[in-house]
Amino acid sequence: MIIVPLKEGENIERALKRFKRKFEKTGAIRELRARKNFVKPSVKRREQIQKAIYVQHLQLEDEQ
């Protein structure tokens, strides 16, 4: 459970923003979306490799 203590005289919008940030860090929404449909392990691995290749390509372009 996420607890966001309110400080003395703190604006509710700021507290909500802190709550949203904490909730996003837990990764609950990402996990729910991932569990919505099954992805085979081989497909997951292939996507990770493709992403790594893409990121490496971007880093090489930045160096030049």
All heavy atoms as TSV, in Angstrom:
chain	resi	resn	atom	element	x	y	z
A	1	MET	N	N	0.843	-1.168	0.000
A	1	MET	CA	C	0.000	0.000	0.000
A	1	MET	C	C	0.896	1.241	0.000
A	1	MET	O	O	1.880	1.315	0.738
A	1	MET	CB	C	-0.893	-0.016	1.235
A	1	MET	CG	C	-1.787	1.173	1.300
A	1	MET	SD	S	-3.178	1.024	2.412
A	1	MET	CE	C	-2.421	0.892	3.975
A	2	ILE	N	N	0.535	2.217	-0.804
A	2	ILE	CA	C	1.321	3.437	-0.921
A	2	ILE	C	C	0.784	4.464	0.068
A	2	ILE	O	O	-0.414	4.739	0.100
A	2	ILE	CB	C	1.259	4.008	-2.353
A	2	ILE	CG1	C	1.796	2.979	-3.342
A	2	ILE	CG2	C	2.024	5.304	-2.449
A	2	ILE	CD1	C	1.667	3.401	-4.776
A	3	ILE	N	N	1.687	5.011	0.864
A	3	ILE	CA	C	1.300	6.019	1.837
A	3	ILE	C	C	2.036	7.306	1.493
A	3	ILE	O	O	3.261	7.318	1.336
A	3	ILE	CB	C	1.654	5.574	3.270
A	3	ILE	CG1	C	0.879	4.306	3.613
A	3	ILE	CG2	C	1.362	6.682	4.266
A	3	ILE	CD1	C	1.254	3.695	4.925
A	4	VAL	N	N	1.262	8.388	1.367
A	4	VAL	CA	C	1.835	9.692	1.079
A	4	VAL	C	C	1.409	10.630	2.210
A	4	VAL	O	O	0.300	11.151	2.197
A	4	VAL	CB	C	1.349	10.238	-0.288
A	4	VAL	CG1	C	1.972	11.583	-0.579
A	4	VAL	CG2	C	1.654	9.258	-1.390
A	5	PRO	N	N	2.280	10.831	3.193
A	5	PRO	CA	C	1.906	11.725	4.297
A	5	PRO	C	C	1.856	13.177	3.826
A	5	PRO	O	O	2.732	13.637	3.077
A	5	PRO	CB	C	3.017	11.518	5.320
A	5	PRO	CG	C	4.165	10.988	4.552
A	5	PRO	CD	C	3.598	10.256	3.370
A	6	LEU	N	N	0.813	13.890	4.254
A	6	LEU	CA	C	0.678	15.303	3.909
A	6	LEU	C	C	1.502	16.126	4.885
A	6	LEU	O	O	1.416	15.932	6.096
A	6	LEU	CB	C	-0.782	15.746	3.977
A	6	LEU	CG	C	-1.653	15.378	2.799
A	6	LEU	CD1	C	-3.086	15.763	3.067
A	6	LEU	CD2	C	-1.157	16.038	1.547
A	7	LYS	N	N	2.273	17.037	4.360
A	7	LYS	CA	C	3.054	17.928	5.205
A	7	LYS	C	C	2.186	19.125	5.588
A	7	LYS	O	O	1.165	19.396	4.958
A	7	LYS	CB	C	4.315	18.369	4.474
A	7	LYS	CG	C	5.242	17.216	4.169
A	7	LYS	CD	C	6.399	17.614	3.311
A	7	LYS	CE	C	7.226	16.381	2.996
A	7	LYS	NZ	N	8.081	16.558	1.843
A	8	GLU	N	N	2.599	19.821	6.612
A	8	GLU	CA	C	1.824	20.959	7.106
A	8	GLU	C	C	1.682	22.023	6.012
A	8	GLU	O	O	2.673	22.502	5.463
A	8	GLU	CB	C	2.526	21.561	8.316
A	8	GLU	CG	C	1.709	22.609	9.045
A	8	GLU	CD	C	0.486	22.020	9.722
A	8	GLU	OE1	O	0.556	20.855	10.170
A	8	GLU	OE2	O	-0.535	22.717	9.782
A	9	GLY	N	N	0.445	22.345	5.652
A	9	GLY	CA	C	0.170	23.388	4.661
A	9	GLY	C	C	0.504	22.984	3.235
A	9	GLY	O	O	0.622	23.846	2.369
A	10	GLU	N	N	0.637	21.676	2.963
A	10	GLU	CA	C	0.992	21.232	1.616
A	10	GLU	C	C	-0.243	21.222	0.717
A	10	GLU	O	O	-1.334	20.857	1.134
A	10	GLU	CB	C	1.592	19.828	1.664
A	10	GLU	CG	C	2.071	19.343	0.311
A	10	GLU	CD	C	2.671	17.957	0.388
A	10	GLU	OE1	O	2.362	17.222	1.326
A	10	GLU	OE2	O	3.443	17.624	-0.525
A	11	ASN	N	N	-0.038	21.603	-0.508
A	11	ASN	CA	C	-1.103	21.627	-1.498
A	11	ASN	C	C	-1.492	20.196	-1.870
A	11	ASN	O	O	-0.634	19.327	-2.007
A	11	ASN	CB	C	-0.599	22.391	-2.731
A	11	ASN	CG	C	-1.710	22.742	-3.687
A	11	ASN	OD1	O	-2.854	22.344	-3.495
A	11	ASN	ND2	N	-1.369	23.495	-4.709
A	12	ILE	N	N	-2.783	19.943	-2.070
A	12	ILE	CA	C	-3.263	18.592	-2.393
A	12	ILE	C	C	-2.758	18.152	-3.765
A	12	ILE	O	O	-2.507	16.961	-3.976
A	12	ILE	CB	C	-4.799	18.507	-2.289
A	12	ILE	CG1	C	-5.281	17.067	-2.356
A	12	ILE	CG2	C	-5.456	19.320	-3.378
A	12	ILE	CD1	C	-4.983	16.277	-1.125
A	13	GLU	N	N	-2.591	19.094	-4.704
A	13	GLU	CA	C	-2.090	18.737	-6.026
A	13	GLU	C	C	-0.670	18.193	-5.950
A	13	GLU	O	O	-0.311	17.235	-6.633
A	13	GLU	CB	C	-2.128	19.940	-6.986
A	13	GLU	CG	C	-3.478	20.164	-7.639
A	13	GLU	CD	C	-4.392	21.010	-6.776
A	13	GLU	OE1	O	-3.868	21.805	-5.967
A	13	GLU	OE2	O	-5.615	20.864	-6.890
A	14	ARG	N	N	0.141	18.790	-5.081
A	14	ARG	CA	C	1.517	18.333	-4.935
A	14	ARG	C	C	1.555	16.929	-4.326
A	14	ARG	O	O	2.326	16.067	-4.740
A	14	ARG	CB	C	2.325	19.304	-4.082
A	14	ARG	CG	C	3.783	18.918	-4.024
A	14	ARG	CD	C	4.644	19.959	-3.366
A	14	ARG	NE	N	4.724	21.240	-4.053
A	14	ARG	CZ	C	5.410	21.476	-5.166
A	14	ARG	NH1	N	6.070	20.507	-5.746
A	14	ARG	NH2	N	5.447	22.662	-5.694
A	15	ALA	N	N	0.680	16.692	-3.357
A	15	ALA	CA	C	0.610	15.370	-2.732
A	15	ALA	C	C	0.137	14.332	-3.752
A	15	ALA	O	O	0.641	13.205	-3.791
A	15	ALA	CB	C	-0.321	15.405	-1.533
A	16	LEU	N	N	-0.831	14.697	-4.585
A	16	LEU	CA	C	-1.315	13.795	-5.637
A	16	LEU	C	C	-0.199	13.483	-6.624
A	16	LEU	O	O	-0.066	12.347	-7.079
A	16	LEU	CB	C	-2.485	14.434	-6.385
A	16	LEU	CG	C	-3.864	13.959	-5.999
A	16	LEU	CD1	C	-4.918	14.750	-6.734
A	16	LEU	CD2	C	-4.036	12.499	-6.208
A	17	LYS	N	N	0.591	14.489	-6.951
A	17	LYS	CA	C	1.699	14.292	-7.878
A	17	LYS	C	C	2.715	13.307	-7.291
A	17	LYS	O	O	3.209	12.419	-7.991
A	17	LYS	CB	C	2.372	15.637	-8.168
A	17	LYS	CG	C	3.320	15.627	-9.322
A	17	LYS	CD	C	3.772	17.042	-9.627
A	17	LYS	CE	C	4.642	17.071	-10.857
A	17	LYS	NZ	N	5.072	18.416	-11.196
A	18	ARG	N	N	2.998	13.439	-5.989
A	18	ARG	CA	C	3.914	12.499	-5.332
A	18	ARG	C	C	3.336	11.093	-5.335
A	18	ARG	O	O	4.041	10.113	-5.553
A	18	ARG	CB	C	4.193	12.930	-3.897
A	18	ARG	CG	C	5.203	14.028	-3.798
A	18	ARG	CD	C	5.666	14.214	-2.394
A	18	ARG	NE	N	4.544	14.050	-1.468
A	18	ARG	CZ	C	4.606	14.210	-0.171
A	18	ARG	NH1	N	5.724	14.523	0.388
A	18	ARG	NH2	N	3.547	14.059	0.597
A	19	PHE	N	N	2.024	10.986	-5.092
A	19	PHE	CA	C	1.368	9.675	-5.101
A	19	PHE	C	C	1.482	9.035	-6.470
A	19	PHE	O	O	1.838	7.856	-6.593
A	19	PHE	CB	C	-0.102	9.808	-4.713
A	19	PHE	CG	C	-0.883	8.548	-4.919
A	19	PHE	CD1	C	-0.780	7.499	-4.028
A	19	PHE	CD2	C	-1.701	8.399	-6.023
A	19	PHE	CE1	C	-1.476	6.318	-4.224
A	19	PHE	CE2	C	-2.411	7.239	-6.231
A	19	PHE	CZ	C	-2.295	6.198	-5.329
A	20	LYS	N	N	1.188	9.800	-7.514
A	20	LYS	CA	C	1.258	9.266	-8.873
A	20	LYS	C	C	2.663	8.805	-9.211
A	20	LYS	O	O	2.865	7.762	-9.832
A	20	LYS	CB	C	0.801	10.319	-9.885
A	20	LYS	CG	C	-0.685	10.570	-9.870
A	20	LYS	CD	C	-1.062	11.634	-10.883
A	20	LYS	CE	C	-2.525	11.962	-10.818
A	20	LYS	NZ	N	-2.883	13.030	-11.757
A	21	ARG	N	N	3.675	9.568	-8.785
A	21	ARG	CA	C	5.065	9.206	-9.047
A	21	ARG	C	C	5.421	7.897	-8.340
A	21	ARG	O	O	6.042	7.010	-8.922
A	21	ARG	CB	C	5.979	10.330	-8.588
A	21	ARG	CG	C	7.278	10.395	-9.343
A	21	ARG	CD	C	8.135	11.593	-8.953
A	21	ARG	NE	N	7.422	12.855	-9.047
A	21	ARG	CZ	C	7.414	13.789	-8.091
A	21	ARG	NH1	N	8.093	13.621	-6.984
A	21	ARG	NH2	N	6.744	14.903	-8.243
A	22	LYS	N	N	5.009	7.780	-7.071
A	22	LYS	CA	C	5.284	6.550	-6.322
A	22	LYS	C	C	4.582	5.361	-6.957
A	22	LYS	O	O	5.140	4.274	-7.065
A	22	LYS	CB	C	4.820	6.693	-4.869
A	22	LYS	CG	C	5.773	7.435	-3.988
A	22	LYS	CD	C	5.300	7.368	-2.557
A	22	LYS	CE	C	6.276	8.010	-1.615
A	22	LYS	NZ	N	5.852	7.858	-0.218
A	23	PHE	N	N	3.326	5.569	-7.372
A	23	PHE	CA	C	2.552	4.488	-7.984
A	23	PHE	C	C	3.180	4.043	-9.296
A	23	PHE	O	O	3.253	2.852	-9.590
A	23	PHE	CB	C	1.111	4.943	-8.220
A	23	PHE	CG	C	0.225	3.879	-8.798
A	23	PHE	CD1	C	-0.181	2.814	-8.026
A	23	PHE	CD2	C	-0.183	3.939	-10.107
A	23	PHE	CE1	C	-0.999	1.822	-8.548
A	23	PHE	CE2	C	-0.986	2.959	-10.642
A	23	PHE	CZ	C	-1.391	1.900	-9.858
A	24	GLU	N	N	3.675	4.995	-10.077
A	24	GLU	CA	C	4.305	4.663	-11.352
A	24	GLU	C	C	5.585	3.866	-11.135
A	24	GLU	O	O	5.909	2.961	-11.902
A	24	GLU	CB	C	4.603	5.950	-12.127
A	24	GLU	CG	C	4.914	5.729	-13.577
A	24	GLU	CD	C	5.030	7.023	-14.329
A	24	GLU	OE1	O	4.059	7.793	-14.341
A	24	GLU	OE2	O	6.107	7.272	-14.906
A	25	LYS	N	N	6.323	4.187	-10.069
A	25	LYS	CA	C	7.562	3.470	-9.780
A	25	LYS	C	C	7.311	2.016	-9.398
A	25	LYS	O	O	8.189	1.173	-9.578
A	25	LYS	CB	C	8.330	4.168	-8.657
A	25	LYS	CG	C	9.080	5.391	-9.101
A	25	LYS	CD	C	9.925	5.947	-7.989
A	25	LYS	CE	C	10.675	7.171	-8.457
A	25	LYS	NZ	N	11.501	7.721	-7.368
A	26	THR	N	N	6.130	1.712	-8.857
A	26	THR	CA	C	5.835	0.328	-8.489
A	26	THR	C	C	5.697	-0.551	-9.723
A	26	THR	O	O	5.927	-1.758	-9.642
A	26	THR	CB	C	4.542	0.221	-7.665
A	26	THR	OG1	O	3.452	0.667	-8.454
A	26	THR	CG2	C	4.637	0.997	-6.377
A	27	GLY	N	N	5.294	0.030	-10.851
A	27	GLY	CA	C	5.178	-0.732	-12.091
A	27	GLY	C	C	3.912	-1.558	-12.180
A	27	GLY	O	O	3.846	-2.509	-12.960
A	28	ALA	N	N	2.901	-1.217	-11.399
A	28	ALA	CA	C	1.659	-1.987	-11.366
A	28	ALA	C	C	0.932	-1.948	-12.711
A	28	ALA	O	O	0.474	-2.985	-13.211
A	28	ALA	CB	C	0.744	-1.479	-10.255
A	29	ILE	N	N	0.823	-0.775	-13.300
A	29	ILE	CA	C	0.112	-0.643	-14.573
A	29	ILE	C	C	0.854	-1.393	-15.676
A	29	ILE	O	O	0.250	-2.093	-16.490
A	29	ILE	CB	C	-0.050	0.849	-14.947
A	29	ILE	CG1	C	-0.915	1.573	-13.916
A	29	ILE	CG2	C	-0.646	1.006	-16.334
A	29	ILE	CD1	C	-2.349	1.104	-13.872
A	30	ARG	N	N	2.202	-1.265	-15.684
A	30	ARG	CA	C	2.993	-1.969	-16.694
A	30	ARG	C	C	2.792	-3.475	-16.580
A	30	ARG	O	O	2.657	-4.180	-17.581
A	30	ARG	CB	C	4.478	-1.623	-16.508
A	30	ARG	CG	C	5.101	-1.029	-17.738
A	30	ARG	CD	C	6.555	-0.684	-17.540
A	30	ARG	NE	N	6.691	0.436	-16.620
A	30	ARG	CZ	C	7.481	0.445	-15.549
A	30	ARG	NH1	N	8.231	-0.586	-15.271
A	30	ARG	NH2	N	7.546	1.486	-14.765
A	31	GLU	N	N	2.776	-3.961	-15.355
A	31	GLU	CA	C	2.602	-5.398	-15.135
A	31	GLU	C	C	1.212	-5.853	-15.564
A	31	GLU	O	O	1.058	-6.921	-16.177
A	31	GLU	CB	C	2.826	-5.730	-13.667
A	31	GLU	CG	C	2.806	-7.206	-13.390
A	31	GLU	CD	C	3.136	-7.528	-11.942
A	31	GLU	OE1	O	3.743	-6.688	-11.267
A	31	GLU	OE2	O	2.763	-8.636	-11.514
A	32	LEU	N	N	0.194	-5.065	-15.264
A	32	LEU	CA	C	-1.161	-5.416	-15.681
A	32	LEU	C	C	-1.276	-5.504	-17.200
A	32	LEU	O	O	-1.880	-6.435	-17.741
A	32	LEU	CB	C	-2.171	-4.394	-15.161
A	32	LEU	CG	C	-2.577	-4.527	-13.713
A	32	LEU	CD1	C	-3.464	-3.357	-13.305
A	32	LEU	CD2	C	-3.298	-5.829	-13.478
A	33	ARG	N	N	-0.685	-4.544	-17.880
A	33	ARG	CA	C	-0.729	-4.557	-19.343
A	33	ARG	C	C	0.039	-5.748	-19.905
A	33	ARG	O	O	-0.354	-6.342	-20.904
A	33	ARG	CB	C	-0.172	-3.263	-19.901
A	33	ARG	CG	C	-1.118	-2.097	-19.688
A	33	ARG	CD	C	-0.612	-0.833	-20.321
A	33	ARG	NE	N	-1.555	0.241	-20.073
A	33	ARG	CZ	C	-1.224	1.519	-20.016
A	33	ARG	NH1	N	0.018	1.879	-20.205
A	33	ARG	NH2	N	-2.133	2.435	-19.789
A	34	ALA	N	N	1.140	-6.100	-19.255
A	34	ALA	CA	C	1.935	-7.233	-19.723
A	34	ALA	C	C	1.190	-8.545	-19.517
A	34	ALA	O	O	1.292	-9.466	-20.332
A	34	ALA	CB	C	3.273	-7.270	-19.006
A	35	ARG	N	N	0.429	-8.629	-18.436
A	35	ARG	CA	C	-0.302	-9.864	-18.142
A	35	ARG	C	C	-1.583	-10.002	-18.946
A	35	ARG	O	O	-2.210	-11.061	-18.942
A	35	ARG	CB	C	-0.653	-9.932	-16.655
A	35	ARG	CG	C	0.542	-10.180	-15.780
A	35	ARG	CD	C	0.117	-10.229	-14.348
A	35	ARG	NE	N	1.256	-10.440	-13.481
A	35	ARG	CZ	C	1.224	-11.208	-12.416
A	35	ARG	NH1	N	0.119	-11.830	-12.083
A	35	ARG	NH2	N	2.286	-11.337	-11.664
A	36	LYS	N	N	-1.985	-8.930	-19.603
A	36	LYS	CA	C	-3.239	-8.948	-20.370
A	36	LYS	C	C	-3.197	-10.004	-21.469
A	36	LYS	O	O	-4.187	-10.682	-21.719
A	36	LYS	CB	C	-3.460	-7.574	-20.990
A	36	LYS	CG	C	-4.894	-7.194	-21.135
A	36	LYS	CD	C	-4.989	-5.756	-21.596
A	36	LYS	CE	C	-6.392	-5.249	-21.405
A	36	LYS	NZ	N	-6.522	-3.859	-21.789
A	37	ASN	N	N	-2.073	-10.131	-22.127
A	37	ASN	CA	C	-1.929	-11.153	-23.155
A	37	ASN	C	C	-0.573	-11.838	-23.000
A	37	ASN	O	O	0.404	-11.211	-22.619
A	37	ASN	CB	C	-2.097	-10.575	-24.567
A	37	ASN	CG	C	-1.220	-9.375	-24.794
A	37	ASN	OD1	O	-0.435	-9.020	-23.932
A	37	ASN	ND2	N	-1.333	-8.756	-25.947
A	38	PHE	N	N	-0.528	-13.100	-23.289
A	38	PHE	CA	C	0.678	-13.899	-23.112
A	38	PHE	C	C	1.643	-13.674	-24.269
A	38	PHE	O	O	1.241	-13.659	-25.433
A	38	PHE	CB	C	0.319	-15.384	-23.029
A	38	PHE	CG	C	1.515	-16.256	-22.856
A	38	PHE	CD1	C	2.150	-16.351	-21.644
A	38	PHE	CD2	C	2.015	-16.985	-23.920
A	38	PHE	CE1	C	3.267	-17.157	-21.476
A	38	PHE	CE2	C	3.119	-17.799	-23.768
A	38	PHE	CZ	C	3.745	-17.878	-22.537
A	39	VAL	N	N	2.906	-13.490	-23.924
A	39	VAL	CA	C	3.955	-13.355	-24.927
A	39	VAL	C	C	4.959	-14.468	-24.680
A	39	VAL	O	O	5.462	-14.635	-23.568
A	39	VAL	CB	C	4.652	-11.981	-24.823
A	39	VAL	CG1	C	5.742	-11.857	-25.865
A	39	VAL	CG2	C	3.647	-10.868	-24.971
A	40	LYS	N	N	5.215	-15.239	-25.723
A	40	LYS	CA	C	6.140	-16.358	-25.587
A	40	LYS	C	C	7.524	-15.860	-25.192
A	40	LYS	O	O	7.939	-14.780	-25.606
A	40	LYS	CB	C	6.233	-17.123	-26.908
A	40	LYS	CG	C	4.971	-17.874	-27.241
A	40	LYS	CD	C	4.970	-18.595	-28.572
A	40	LYS	CE	C	6.269	-18.854	-29.228
A	40	LYS	NZ	N	6.171	-19.611	-30.479
A	41	PRO	N	N	8.247	-16.655	-24.408
A	41	PRO	CA	C	9.594	-16.252	-23.994
A	41	PRO	C	C	10.534	-15.980	-25.169
A	41	PRO	O	O	11.355	-15.061	-25.115
A	41	PRO	CB	C	10.094	-17.424	-23.162
A	41	PRO	CG	C	8.863	-18.077	-22.651
A	41	PRO	CD	C	7.831	-17.870	-23.721
A	42	SER	N	N	10.394	-16.757	-26.243
A	42	SER	CA	C	11.263	-16.535	-27.403
A	42	SER	C	C	10.968	-15.189	-28.053
A	42	SER	O	O	11.883	-14.504	-28.522
A	42	SER	CB	C	11.086	-17.665	-28.421
A	42	SER	OG	O	9.755	-17.701	-28.886
A	43	VAL	N	N	9.704	-14.785	-28.061
A	43	VAL	CA	C	9.335	-13.494	-28.640
A	43	VAL	C	C	9.850	-12.365	-27.756
A	43	VAL	O	O	10.378	-11.363	-28.250
A	43	VAL	CB	C	7.804	-13.403	-28.823
A	43	VAL	CG1	C	7.391	-12.020	-29.290
A	43	VAL	CG2	C	7.326	-14.461	-29.803
A	44	LYS	N	N	9.732	-12.526	-26.432
A	44	LYS	CA	C	10.261	-11.524	-25.500
A	44	LYS	C	C	11.754	-11.331	-25.709
A	44	LYS	O	O	12.252	-10.201	-25.780
A	44	LYS	CB	C	10.042	-11.979	-24.053
A	44	LYS	CG	C	8.770	-11.548	-23.436
A	44	LYS	CD	C	8.816	-11.903	-21.959
A	44	LYS	CE	C	7.444	-12.046	-21.392
A	44	LYS	NZ	N	7.458	-12.475	-19.997
A	45	ARG	N	N	12.475	-12.462	-25.813
A	45	ARG	CA	C	13.918	-12.408	-25.981
A	45	ARG	C	C	14.280	-11.719	-27.297
A	45	ARG	O	O	15.195	-10.894	-27.353
A	45	ARG	CB	C	14.489	-13.827	-25.924
A	45	ARG	CG	C	15.959	-13.891	-25.734
A	45	ARG	CD	C	16.465	-15.276	-25.386
A	45	ARG	NE	N	15.803	-16.372	-26.089
A	45	ARG	CZ	C	14.976	-17.250	-25.507
A	45	ARG	NH1	N	14.700	-17.169	-24.229
A	45	ARG	NH2	N	14.414	-18.221	-26.208
A	46	ARG	N	N	13.544	-12.043	-28.360
A	46	ARG	CA	C	13.811	-11.437	-29.667
A	46	ARG	C	C	13.599	-9.925	-29.608
A	46	ARG	O	O	14.392	-9.153	-30.151
A	46	ARG	CB	C	12.897	-12.058	-30.723
A	46	ARG	CG	C	13.273	-11.666	-32.125
A	46	ARG	CD	C	12.441	-12.353	-33.188
A	46	ARG	NE	N	11.939	-13.655	-32.793
A	46	ARG	CZ	C	10.662	-14.043	-32.941
A	46	ARG	NH1	N	9.784	-13.233	-33.465
A	46	ARG	NH2	N	10.279	-15.247	-32.565
A	47	GLU	N	N	12.533	-9.485	-28.917
A	47	GLU	CA	C	12.268	-8.052	-28.792
A	47	GLU	C	C	13.368	-7.361	-27.992
A	47	GLU	O	O	13.785	-6.248	-28.337
A	47	GLU	CB	C	10.911	-7.819	-28.129
A	47	GLU	CG	C	9.742	-8.147	-29.023
A	47	GLU	CD	C	8.405	-8.044	-28.313
A	47	GLU	OE1	O	8.387	-7.810	-27.078
A	47	GLU	OE2	O	7.376	-8.192	-28.986
A	48	GLN	N	N	13.864	-8.012	-26.938
A	48	GLN	CA	C	14.945	-7.434	-26.149
A	48	GLN	C	C	16.212	-7.280	-26.988
A	48	GLN	O	O	16.899	-6.259	-26.908
A	48	GLN	CB	C	15.247	-8.310	-24.936
A	48	GLN	CG	C	14.228	-8.203	-23.837
A	48	GLN	CD	C	14.541	-9.127	-22.674
A	48	GLN	OE1	O	15.331	-10.059	-22.819
A	48	GLN	NE2	N	13.921	-8.884	-21.539
A	49	ILE	N	N	16.509	-8.285	-27.788
A	49	ILE	CA	C	17.702	-8.228	-28.640
A	49	ILE	C	C	17.566	-7.124	-29.675
A	49	ILE	O	O	18.506	-6.357	-29.909
A	49	ILE	CB	C	17.955	-9.600	-29.309
A	49	ILE	CG1	C	18.373	-10.620	-28.250
A	49	ILE	CG2	C	19.004	-9.491	-30.396
A	49	ILE	CD1	C	18.426	-12.043	-28.748
A	50	GLN	N	N	16.385	-7.005	-30.285
A	50	GLN	CA	C	16.169	-5.961	-31.278
A	50	GLN	C	C	16.289	-4.574	-30.649
A	50	GLN	O	O	16.860	-3.654	-31.235
A	50	GLN	CB	C	14.801	-6.122	-31.933
A	50	GLN	CG	C	14.734	-7.274	-32.908
A	50	GLN	CD	C	13.337	-7.489	-33.461
A	50	GLN	OE1	O	12.345	-7.042	-32.885
A	50	GLN	NE2	N	13.264	-8.199	-34.580
A	51	LYS	N	N	15.770	-4.424	-29.425
A	51	LYS	CA	C	15.865	-3.140	-28.736
A	51	LYS	C	C	17.323	-2.811	-28.425
A	51	LYS	O	O	17.762	-1.669	-28.586
A	51	LYS	CB	C	15.045	-3.162	-27.451
A	51	LYS	CG	C	15.035	-1.849	-26.724
A	51	LYS	CD	C	14.172	-1.895	-25.496
A	51	LYS	CE	C	14.247	-0.579	-24.756
A	51	LYS	NZ	N	13.488	-0.610	-23.509
A	52	ALA	N	N	18.091	-3.825	-27.980
A	52	ALA	CA	C	19.499	-3.610	-27.667
A	52	ALA	C	C	20.275	-3.193	-28.917
A	52	ALA	O	O	21.127	-2.300	-28.856
A	52	ALA	CB	C	20.096	-4.875	-27.062
A	53	ILE	N	N	19.983	-3.818	-30.042
A	53	ILE	CA	C	20.646	-3.465	-31.299
A	53	ILE	C	C	20.311	-2.026	-31.676
A	53	ILE	O	O	21.185	-1.247	-32.073
A	53	ILE	CB	C	20.244	-4.449	-32.421
A	53	ILE	CG1	C	20.840	-5.824	-32.156
A	53	ILE	CG2	C	20.665	-3.930	-33.788
A	53	ILE	CD1	C	20.328	-6.909	-33.068
A	54	TYR	N	N	19.052	-1.650	-31.530
A	54	TYR	CA	C	18.608	-0.294	-31.858
A	54	TYR	C	C	19.312	0.731	-30.980
A	54	TYR	O	O	19.831	1.740	-31.471
A	54	TYR	CB	C	17.096	-0.206	-31.697
A	54	TYR	CG	C	16.545	1.172	-31.898
A	54	TYR	CD1	C	16.469	1.742	-33.164
A	54	TYR	CD2	C	16.093	1.931	-30.813
A	54	TYR	CE1	C	15.960	3.009	-33.351
A	54	TYR	CE2	C	15.589	3.194	-30.987
A	54	TYR	CZ	C	15.514	3.741	-32.252
A	54	TYR	OH	O	15.023	4.997	-32.431
A	55	VAL	N	N	19.370	0.478	-29.678
A	55	VAL	CA	C	20.003	1.412	-28.746
A	55	VAL	C	C	21.498	1.524	-29.044
A	55	VAL	O	O	22.064	2.621	-29.036
A	55	VAL	CB	C	19.759	0.969	-27.286
A	55	VAL	CG1	C	20.621	1.751	-26.325
A	55	VAL	CG2	C	18.294	1.120	-26.934
A	56	GLN	N	N	22.122	0.406	-29.335
A	56	GLN	CA	C	23.546	0.418	-29.659
A	56	GLN	C	C	23.797	1.231	-30.931
A	56	GLN	O	O	24.756	1.991	-31.017
A	56	GLN	CB	C	24.057	-1.005	-29.825
A	56	GLN	CG	C	25.552	-1.121	-29.886
A	56	GLN	CD	C	25.994	-2.569	-29.937
A	56	GLN	OE1	O	25.261	-3.426	-30.419
A	56	GLN	NE2	N	27.185	-2.841	-29.443
A	57	HIS	N	N	22.909	1.086	-31.901
A	57	HIS	CA	C	23.020	1.842	-33.150
A	57	HIS	C	C	22.909	3.340	-32.873
A	57	HIS	O	O	23.662	4.146	-33.445
A	57	HIS	CB	C	21.939	1.386	-34.132
A	57	HIS	CG	C	21.951	2.107	-35.426
A	57	HIS	ND1	N	22.947	1.924	-36.367
A	57	HIS	CD2	C	21.104	3.024	-35.944
A	57	HIS	CE1	C	22.706	2.695	-37.416
A	57	HIS	NE2	N	21.591	3.377	-37.175
A	58	LEU	N	N	21.970	3.731	-32.000
A	58	LEU	CA	C	21.815	5.137	-31.658
A	58	LEU	C	C	23.056	5.677	-30.963
A	58	LEU	O	O	23.500	6.804	-31.231
A	58	LEU	CB	C	20.606	5.341	-30.741
A	58	LEU	CG	C	19.227	5.207	-31.389
A	58	LEU	CD1	C	18.142	5.400	-30.341
A	58	LEU	CD2	C	19.056	6.211	-32.503
A	59	GLN	N	N	23.646	4.889	-30.080
A	59	GLN	CA	C	24.847	5.318	-29.369
A	59	GLN	C	C	26.019	5.492	-30.318
A	59	GLN	O	O	26.816	6.433	-30.185
A	59	GLN	CB	C	25.203	4.339	-28.257
A	59	GLN	CG	C	24.245	4.373	-27.090
A	59	GLN	CD	C	24.534	3.306	-26.061
A	59	GLN	OE1	O	25.284	2.365	-26.320
A	59	GLN	NE2	N	23.906	3.429	-24.900
A	60	LEU	N	N	26.128	4.605	-31.303
A	60	LEU	CA	C	27.211	4.731	-32.281
A	60	LEU	C	C	27.033	5.990	-33.129
A	60	LEU	O	O	28.003	6.648	-33.484
A	60	LEU	CB	C	27.264	3.490	-33.178
A	60	LEU	CG	C	27.832	2.229	-32.533
A	60	LEU	CD1	C	27.715	1.052	-33.488
A	60	LEU	CD2	C	29.286	2.447	-32.148
A	61	GLU	N	N	25.780	6.330	-33.456
A	61	GLU	CA	C	25.522	7.540	-34.248
A	61	GLU	C	C	25.875	8.785	-33.449
A	61	GLU	O	O	26.375	9.763	-34.001
A	61	GLU	CB	C	24.049	7.594	-34.668
A	61	GLU	CG	C	23.726	6.718	-35.854
A	61	GLU	CD	C	22.282	6.895	-36.305
A	61	GLU	OE1	O	21.521	7.633	-35.661
A	61	GLU	OE2	O	21.934	6.275	-37.325
A	62	ASP	N	N	25.596	8.767	-32.137
A	62	ASP	CA	C	25.905	9.917	-31.302
A	62	ASP	C	C	27.404	10.149	-31.183
A	62	ASP	O	O	27.855	11.293	-31.079
A	62	ASP	CB	C	25.306	9.761	-29.897
A	62	ASP	CG	C	23.815	10.000	-29.886
A	62	ASP	OD1	O	23.301	10.573	-30.861
A	62	ASP	OD2	O	23.161	9.635	-28.880
A	63	GLU	N	N	28.189	9.091	-31.188
A	63	GLU	CA	C	29.633	9.217	-31.067
A	63	GLU	C	C	30.251	9.855	-32.310
A	63	GLU	O	O	31.259	10.534	-32.231
A	63	GLU	CB	C	30.270	7.847	-30.816
A	63	GLU	CG	C	29.999	7.300	-29.445
A	63	GLU	CD	C	30.580	5.913	-29.248
A	63	GLU	OE1	O	31.208	5.389	-30.193
A	63	GLU	OE2	O	30.406	5.375	-28.151
A	64	GLN	N	N	29.665	9.634	-33.446
A	64	GLN	CA	C	30.242	10.142	-34.694
A	64	GLN	C	C	29.900	11.559	-34.938
A	64	GLN	O	O	29.313	12.341	-34.576
A	64	GLN	CB	C	29.750	9.318	-35.878
A	64	GLN	CG	C	30.264	7.905	-35.807
A	64	GLN	CD	C	29.710	7.057	-36.961
A	64	GLN	OE1	O	28.963	7.515	-37.782
A	64	GLN	NE2	N	30.112	5.814	-36.976
